[in-house]
Amino acid sequence: MKRTRFSRRGGLTRDAEQLIVAARGLGNSGSRLEDRYWETQLFEPVSHMLGAGNEDGLNAALDALYRDDGRGYEALADMVEACTESAQVDDEGKQWDVLMFAAPALAWSRFSIPSGTISGAALAALRVHLGAHVVAAGGRVALTNVLWSPDQLPNGFVETHELAQRLTAAAITERDVVVNPRDLPETNPFLSDMRYIIGAAAVPRGAALFRWQEADGSREAAGTAWTTQGHAAMQALFAGCALEVLLPDAFHAACRQADRRARPYSLAASVAFLESALDAKPASLHVTIGGFWDKRLEEFRVGFALHGQTEVVHGVVWPLLDAEDENSDVTQQIEAVLRECGVTDIVVHEQRFPLEYCDDCGAPLYPDSDGMPAHAEMPEPEQPQPRHLH
Ligand SMILES: [Zn+2]
């Protein structure tokens, strides 16, 4: 998940001031012992603020650190994420470590990418594969019964923490968490998008959480098993879609990894889509890349046109992640992905495009080959050509 770049201003509460002092201390600490001292100083107020629903206080402290203390900011962001997604609980004399995890998938389809309720049978199959390839032996797993789209993920630390708490209680007793998809925001349709299975794993305090922490396990082996057998279990949920599954991990780490991987995935999906929908070979595409600015560079947008034409037929947004800005080598990355897909005709426009959307439908405008922001329009389908059949 992208760490939001905060811009709010305002007075700080005492809680937030305490967090800032401890986060600055942890950022500057030179030893594990000093780390532990500051971590304890951070842990209590962060846990308390999450429990009290004080999202604004947490964001105010992060905001203040973001402006002038990068290491302090990272220290606090790490602690907030850890307290949000993990817990240590005692249950009937047993002590558990519990972690909320996400299993991300990238999908594209000419039709629609599913979201919403997962059937009991599919959930059971996922549970088996998570238990075999991802969660360490003896771990207990709870899953939510929905396929989450990015628009539906919990909004902010407090909501994420609330879902983690429900999953924590469920994991210890090996139940699932029932979410009503009607309570979630509507999913926006995209050609390519991410979906997440969200769950929690509980292990006896101090034991390995994941299969790759065990003596005979490794991330590579877990990754291979998951991309074959986990993929098969996931594909059942994604009829009519091309699918790539990512190795499940702690919730925030998995979401960040999915955000990163989704950028090249959506470019490759677009090239494949244009080939299948318009019979446009990658080498015949004319692709234009431009940076779109509000007060600062917000994102790159990529406009696809057919050979010899200026009209944008399809577009992709390439968001900036982490600390990326106009000095990062983002356009080279975009070009490299396009070339890997077989696209050769690529133009980068250096001007600052305004961060504009269509007034009618809200779609982003994409750069055309003349360097103008343009609405992407797929050509009207022609009469179907009679296919030559042998
Ligand atoms: Zn429009």
Residues whose N, C-alpha, C, O or C-beta is under 5 A from the ligand:
A	BS01	ZN	C358 D360 C361 G362 A363
